Amino acid sequence: MIEARHLRVLRAVAATGSFSAAGRELGCTQPAVSQQMKALETSVGTPLLIRSGREMRLTQAGQALVRHAAGILAGLTAAEEEVAAIAGLRAGRVRLVSFPSGSSTLVPTALAALRAAHPGTRVFLEEAEPPQSVGLLREGDCDIALAFRYEGAGGGDEWDDLVVRPLLTDRLVALVPERHRLARAESVSIGELAGESWIAGCPRCRGQLVEVCEGAGFTPRIDFATDDYPAVVGLVGAGLGVAVLPQLAVESVRPRGARTVTLEPAVRREIVALTLPDLAQVPAVAATLEQLARAADR
């Protein structure tokens, strides 16, 4: 294997014409230069220099190696500089996948702070709900996945192979039309909405809604289902039904024609940022996780 330090010595010898002159240029002794050249010739398996008295000439192999050395050493220097820039957060790339309500609330604040602190770090954002987002992370298609899971739901070990950065606990609220009989109630139990027409959200949220309702003794009549939170709010505001949404989702939408009511007993979901153990050591990824945590803490 050819080592970069050996190539630097070869170039110095070729440029100066002797081991002693090369040693002076490199700041080392003549025996050290001779030793490095012997090691290089052993690595490539052929002589690189012809020594005749005080003169020293490159063999054809030596000429070829010197010709390539400039490009090799320049490439290594560029690579070292790029890695140093990434390690120092002067450069870097982070691929972030988030669920929609996280994209409109936590992510903008976090990315604005990240850009201000490290303008050379670029973040690419895509949207996906868990478990799809978690699958993208495991498949190497993103670096960080913003995800959630409901308290008391099964699958507590689903993230055991990942680095989990807790961000916040998001409480669900009831959303009813502003002229609904419960619109001005301080709180409402989910059982009080048993006879209503329901508007459900994403598949995971829909499953949680059915589970909570069945725990209260009824099965919700879901007339509308959409992954789009503004659409849920619009349907409720038009008087077409009621819904249960995460508080984070309500914060991202102006609920025209609808009112939020505290849901009792409380139903919560845990919001987290996930990454792989090796990725957690990458400076740009670590900085993004930190800014997401700070955004959630505000």
N, C-alpha and C positions, 0 to 999 in steps of 0.2 A: 504494500500500500504506500502510495506517495504522500508524504506529509508536506504541508504548506511551508514549514520552517526550512525543509530541505530545498524546496524550490527557490526560496528567497536567497539561500546561500549560493545555489547554482547560478542565479542571475547575477549576483554580486561577483562571483568568480569570472563569469563570462564578460562582465562589463570592465573589470579591473585587470584581468589577465593573470592573476596570481592569488594564492591562498593568503599570503600575508596582507596584500592590499585589500582583499575582500574582508579579512578579519578587521582591519582598521575601519573600513566603511561600516561594518556591522557591529563594531564594538565588542569583538571577541578575539580570542587568540588564534594564531595560525594552526596549531594542532586541533583546535575545536572545529575549524573550517574543514580540515582534512578528514576528521572523523565523520562529520555530517555528510561530506561528499561520498565517502565509502559506504555509509548507510544508504544513501540514495541509489548508488550503483547496485548495491545488493538488492534493493527493493525492485528496481526495474529489470535486473538480471542481465545487464550489459554495460560495458564501459561508456562513460559520458565524456571523459577527458583523456587527452593524450599528453603525457608529460615528457618533455624533451629538454633536459637541462633546466634553464630558467624559464623556458617558454612553455606555454600551456595552451592547447587547442581543443576545441570541442569536436567530438566525434559526430557523425551524422545523427545518431540518436540524441546526443547532447544538444545539437542545434534544434532538433524537433521539439525537445522538451522545453528549451528556453523560449522557443516561439509560442508554445502553448501556455507557458508559465504566466505571462502577462495577463492573459484573459482569465486564467484560473484564479490568480491572486486578486485581480480586480473584482471578480465575482464573489470571492470570499469576503473581501472588504465590504462590498455592497450588502451582502447577507448579514454580516456582523452589525453594520450600521442600522439595517432595517430591524433586526431582532432587538438591538439596543433601544431603538425608537419605540417599538411595541412594549418592551419591558418598562420603559420610562413613560408610557402612556402619551408619547408624542405622535403615535400612530396606533392603529388597531381596528379590528372589525368585530362587531357583536351582532349575531342574528337572534332576534327576540321574537317569540311567539306569545301572544296574549289573547285572552278572551275579550269580547267587545267592551264590557263595562270597565275592565281594567285598562283597556286601550284609551278610553276617553277620560279616565280619572287619574290613576296612578302614573301611567306611562308618560304623558306629556310633561308633568312636573319633574319626574326623574330624568328624562332625556334632556330637558332644558338645563338642569343643574349639571349633568354630565358634560354637555357641550361647553358650558361656561368654564368648567374646571379642566377639561381635557379636549380642546377643540379638534385635535387630530384623530380622535376616536370616532368612528362612524358606526351607527346602529341601523340595522335593517329590520323593519317591523312587519310581521304578518299576523293575521288573526286566525285563531282556531280555538275551539272549546276543548277542554279535557274530556275524554282521555286522548283525543287526537293530538293535541299539543304535546302531551307527554310522550306519545309514540314518535313524534317528529324529533324530539330531543334524543331519545334512545337510538334512533336510526341515524343520527348525525346530521340532521337537516336543520338544526338550530342549536344555539349555545345556551339559551335560557328560555324556560317555559313558565309563563305566569299561569297558575292553575288554582283550583279550589276543590274542596271536598266538604261535605256536610257533616256536622257533628253527629255522632251516633250512627253514621252510615257504615256499612261493612267495608272491607278492603283497607283496613288500617295499615297493612304492610305493603301496599301497592307502590310506595315510593322508597322502600328500604334500600334500594341500590343507588339512590340519588342523593345529592346534597340538597337539603330542604332548608330554605331561608324563610321562616315565618314572617309575614308582613302585617296582617291585621285579621281581626274577626269581624265578619260582615253579618249584621242581623237582617233577617227578612222582615218586610213590612207588608201589610195588606194594602191593596190599591183598589179604591172603589170610586164610582162616579160621584161627582160633587153633590148631587141631589139624592144620593143613596141614603137609606134610613140610618146607616151607621157612619156616615161621612164625618160627623162631628163627635163621634165617640172617642174617649181617651185611649181606649184599647179595645181589641176584639179577639175573641177566640175563634180558631178556624172552624169550630163546629157551628158558630153562628152564621157561617156562609155556606152551610151544607146545601141549601136549595138553590144556590145561585148558578148562573151560567159562568163558566170559567174560561179564562184566557191563559194559556200555558206558554212557557218559554222554551229554552233549549232542551234537547232530549234528557240530559242529566237533571236539569231543574224540573222537568216534567215528571220524571220518575220520583224525585224527592217530594213533589207536590202530592202525588197519588199516595205515597207512603205516609205522609203526615196526615192527610185527610182520612185515610183508612184507619190510622191510629186513633182518630177522633170519632170513628164509627160510621163514616160514609165514604162513598166513592164519588169524586167530583165529576160533574158533567162538563167535559171539555169541548166547547163549541169552536174554539179557535186555538191554533198553535202556531207560534212564530218564533224564530231565533232573534228577531229584531226588537230590541227593547222599546225604541220609539213607537213601533207598531203596536206593541202591547199597551203602552200608555194611551195611544190614540184610540184604540178599541175600547178601553175602559172609559176614557173621556167621552166617547160617543154613546155611553150607556149600554154597551153590548155585553157587559159582563164584569166580573171582578178578577183580580189576579193577586198573586203573592210574588213580590220581587225582592231581590237583595237591595239593601239600602244604597250600595255602591251604584247599582243600575239606575236607581231613581235620581241620584245626584247628577248623573250624566245626561238626564233628559228633563226638559221643562214639562211637568205633568199638567197640561192644560185640560180643564174639564174633569180632573180627577183629584182625589185626595188620598194621602197616605195615613194609615192608622196603625198604631203599634199593635203587633201581633203577640198574644199571650196564649200559652207559654211561649217563650222565646224559641225561635228556630234560627240557627246560625250556620254560617259556612266559614271555613278557614281559608284565607287567601295566602298563597305561598309563591315564592319564586324557586324554581327547580333548575339544577344543572348537574352535569356529570362530575365526579370527583376530580378527574384530571383537568377539566375546564375551569373548575373553581380556583385553580392556581394561576390561571391566565390573568394578568393585570387588568385588561380591559373588561373582562367578565366580572372580576371581583369588584371593580369600580361601579359597574352597572348594577350589580346586586346591592351594593351599599346605597346607591342613590334611590333605588326602588324602596328600600327599607326606610330611608329618610322621608320619601314622599308619602309612604303609608303612615308615618308617625305624625304628620302634620294635621 
